[in-house]
Amino acid sequence: MPLISRSPASGVWLLTTPRTSYALRIDETGAPGHLAWGPRLSPAEADGLAAPAGEPHSSFEGRRAVGEELPADDGIHYGPPALQVRYADGTRGFTWLATGHEVLTPAPGTEELVLRFRDRRYPLQVALHYRVRADSDVIERRTVLRNAGPERVEVERADSAAWTLPPLPGYRISHVTGQWSAETQLRREPLPYGETTLTSRRGVTSHHANPWLMVDPGDTTEEHGRVWSAALAWSGSWRLTAQRTPDDLAGFSGGSGYAGVRVPLAPGEEHTTPVFAGLFTDGGFGEASRTWHRHIRDHVLPRPDETAPVLYNSWEATGWDVDETSQKALAERAAELGVELYVVDDGWFGARRDDRAGLGDWTPSPGGFPAGLGPLARTVHGLGMKFGIWVEPENVNPDSDLYRAHPDWVLHVPGRDRTEMRNELVLNFARDDVADWAYGWLTRLVGDHGVDFLKWDMNRAFGEASWPGEPDGADRLWTRYVTRLYGVLDKLRADHPGLLIEACAGGGGRVDLGVLARTDQAWTSDNTDAEDRIAIQHGFAQVYPARVMSAWVTDAPNQLTGRSVPLSFRFHVAMAGLLGIGGDLSTWSEGELREAAGLIAFYKEVRHLVQRGDLHRLRGPAPEGPTVVQYAAPDGAETLVLAWQRGARHGAPHPPVRLRALTPGAHYRDTDTGTVHHATVLMEYGLDLGVIRADWGSRALRLERL
């Protein structure tokens, strides 16, 4: 069956993925109308969806609030509009007139449907794009608007797509909320009647929400039931809107920007929205997550097949006291543990001795590094490790040479105070000169000092978001900032093909499909407390794979929470992602160093399962009992089980844990104890983890098929 087909008789477009179908057609008004999104359909079955719908549901309601591919703000549409425009004469709205279509083949196994429209009166053109792949159930959608007339058009809202759900017996929404150091807290709750908006107005993706959502009928579990989900590929401000109507229909739309920010279109100008990707699955929340993980690894990340190295970051060991001698000593200790990437954090440049000065002056501190970074980089490379460095290119301290030379480069409103957060102001990356400056010093830093890894941080949200001197600058900067940021990242990767980049924004404040297309991993949270990380990583992994989830082992007591947990517990929690070390190794005992070296060696043996395997959440975080996750090889040849328990209540039940994704009828050997297990027993009756008696008890088991 072709990926994209059209019925000449009914006009139904059918998009086919390995396990799902999506159907739409242009209705009698000329608007693109939704027909189906769910299990696979044949072309003949999809044709049946185009039958007349019968009598209108109510003469008082106007156009249905859900059921359109991109609901426009027109004459009798009263639901949340995904497209709002205003023309030069003050007229608002968009009336659909189809002008053509095409099916593109951008790559082998990939097809893209483009449906073209224009307004019936005004010269505004709209193209709806749908991309499907032969190996993924994810459908990528975006919208392109073009002003084909001689006068300006203001786009007040341009969502990437609207997704319509079938009628369900109930609706439950899943999403994440949070704050700094408490990101990605999973919420599952009934979808209210009316409109529910998830958003960031901060100029970055944000700690407080993330641009994805899931909707299910209300009875879906981890392993059973249908899930409709979508994720936005955008690293600036964004808005997702879910709607449930009084007659129990539902859908959601999403795109960049937020209410009040316009997109001005000059004559001949185009605006392309970010991708808003959607996915239907019928295997519970677990299958939804695994499908997103595979899609991100296969079609979003730039180098998904590379094995992420075990890193060490010097921040907790040194704070602001950064110099060549202490860094070399830490690097030697890290290398002895088996670390593969050594990263120098904040404090290596300019007059940076605290967070009040020096940000923006990106030359090595002459006091700490009198000969530059070269000697340290050579030492790190000589120890067999890659060399990494922390940068924050998008912000500046007012107490810096850069700000004194270019005070006009920051976001500001003339005549108003420039509000500092964390003693910083935001550089206006929408400006070509600012983006060019950042690219220039970054490419020199990487090339001149043998830098293999950049930890790219962004520690504050927008404020006084204006662009003096630029026509419509206060509106244009929100989109252009992000596209210029992407451009800098893209050029750096082109200049330095081996460069690794970690996305960071004061922790997990910039994690989305847009930035992940240009980076190798993401910093999950500044909170490295292992107990807190279980919930943070649980929410993160609903959509994003372990292949991008940075997780560190740091000191006890934890610097943020003051909590002390065993070293093995901290390691086992961090092993669920990309293992890193962030503690002060100079204070670790010989026993702790030996234990850490052994745990790092074990992680290297199993990291291919974590980074490229399939995640099964066997037991989610709960007030009592262990949290258990499993990473399984796609071919069933081996598996890793990680279990963490805060404390065991005497008399609490300890039921065995049923594993998943093993080869039926096969035998598996525990690589630690040598015990052989039957796959059928493990999957149908379960694995006895034993009683984890100690507070903060944990286990890591690797099973290999015989």
HELIX and SHEET records of a PDB file:
HELIX    1   1 PRO A   43  ASP A   47  1                                   5    
HELIX    2   2 GLY A   48  ALA A   50  5                                   3    
HELIX    3   3 GLY A  284  HIS A  299  1                                  16    
HELIX    4   4 TRP A  315  THR A  318  1                                   4    
HELIX    5   5 GLU A  324  LEU A  337  1                                  14    
HELIX    6   6 GLY A  374  GLY A  382  1                                   9    
HELIX    7   7 ASP A  401  ALA A  405  1                                   5    
HELIX    8   8 PRO A  407  TRP A  409  5                                   3    
HELIX    9   9 ASP A  432  HIS A  449  1                                  18    
HELIX   10  10 GLY A  473  ASP A  495  1                                  23    
HELIX   11  11 LEU A  513  LEU A  516  1                                   4    
HELIX   12  12 ALA A  530  PHE A  540  1                                  11    
HELIX   13  13 ALA A  546  VAL A  548  5                                   3    
HELIX   14  14 LEU A  567  ALA A  574  1                                   8    
HELIX   15  15 LEU A  585  THR A  587  5                                   3    
HELIX   16  16 GLU A  590  ARG A  612  1                                  23    
HELIX   17  17 ALA A  679  GLU A  684  1                                   6    
SHEET    1   A 4 ILE A   4  ARG A   6  0                                        
SHEET    2   A 4 TRP A  13  THR A  16 -1                                        
SHEET    3   A 4 THR A  20  ILE A  26 -1                                        
SHEET    4   A 4 PRO A  32  PRO A  39 -1                                        
SHEET    1   B 3 LEU A  83  ARG A  86  0                                        
SHEET    2   B 3 VAL A 153  ALA A 158 -1                                        
SHEET    3   B 3 VAL A 263  LEU A 265 -1                                        
SHEET    1   C 5 TRP A  96  ALA A 107  0                                        
SHEET    2   C 5 THR A 110  ASP A 119 -1                                        
SHEET    3   C 5 LEU A 124  ARG A 133 -1                                        
SHEET    4   C 5 SER A 136  ASN A 147 -1                                        
SHEET    5   C 5 GLU A 270  THR A 272 -1                                        
SHEET    1   D 9 TRP A  96  ALA A 107  0                                        
SHEET    2   D 9 THR A 110  ASP A 119 -1                                        
SHEET    3   D 9 LEU A 124  ARG A 133 -1                                        
SHEET    4   D 9 SER A 136  ASN A 147 -1                                        
SHEET    5   D 9 PHE A 276  THR A 281 -1                                        
SHEET    6   D 9 VAL A 227  LEU A 232 -1                                        
SHEET    7   D 9 TRP A 212  ASP A 216 -1                                        
SHEET    8   D 9 ARG A 172  THR A 177 -1                                        
SHEET    9   D 9 GLN A 185  PRO A 190 -1                                        
SHEET    1   E 4 ALA A 161  THR A 164  0                                        
SHEET    2   E 4 ALA A 250  SER A 256 -1                                        
SHEET    3   E 4 TRP A 238  ARG A 244 -1                                        
SHEET    4   E 4 GLY A 194  SER A 200 -1                                        
SHEET    1   F 9 LEU A 311  ASN A 313  0                                        
SHEET    2   F 9 LEU A 341  VAL A 344  1                                        
SHEET    3   F 9 LYS A 386  VAL A 391  1                                        
SHEET    4   F 9 PHE A 453  TRP A 456  1                                        
SHEET    5   F 9 LEU A 500  ALA A 503  1                                        
SHEET    6   F 9 GLN A 521  TRP A 523  1                                        
SHEET    7   F 9 MET A 549  VAL A 553  1                                        
SHEET    8   F 9 LEU A 578  ILE A 581  1                                        
SHEET    9   F 9 LEU A 311  ASN A 313  1                                        
SHEET    1   G 2 ASN A 395  VAL A 396  0                                        
SHEET    2   G 2 LEU A 425  VAL A 426 -1                                        
SHEET    1   H 6 ASP A 614  ARG A 619  0                                        
SHEET    2   H 6 THR A 627  ALA A 632 -1                                        
SHEET    3   H 6 GLU A 638  GLN A 645 -1                                        
SHEET    4   H 6 GLY A 697  ARG A 705 -1                                        
SHEET    5   H 6 HIS A 667  ASP A 670 -1                                        
SHEET    6   H 6 VAL A 676  HIS A 678 -1                                        
END                                                                             
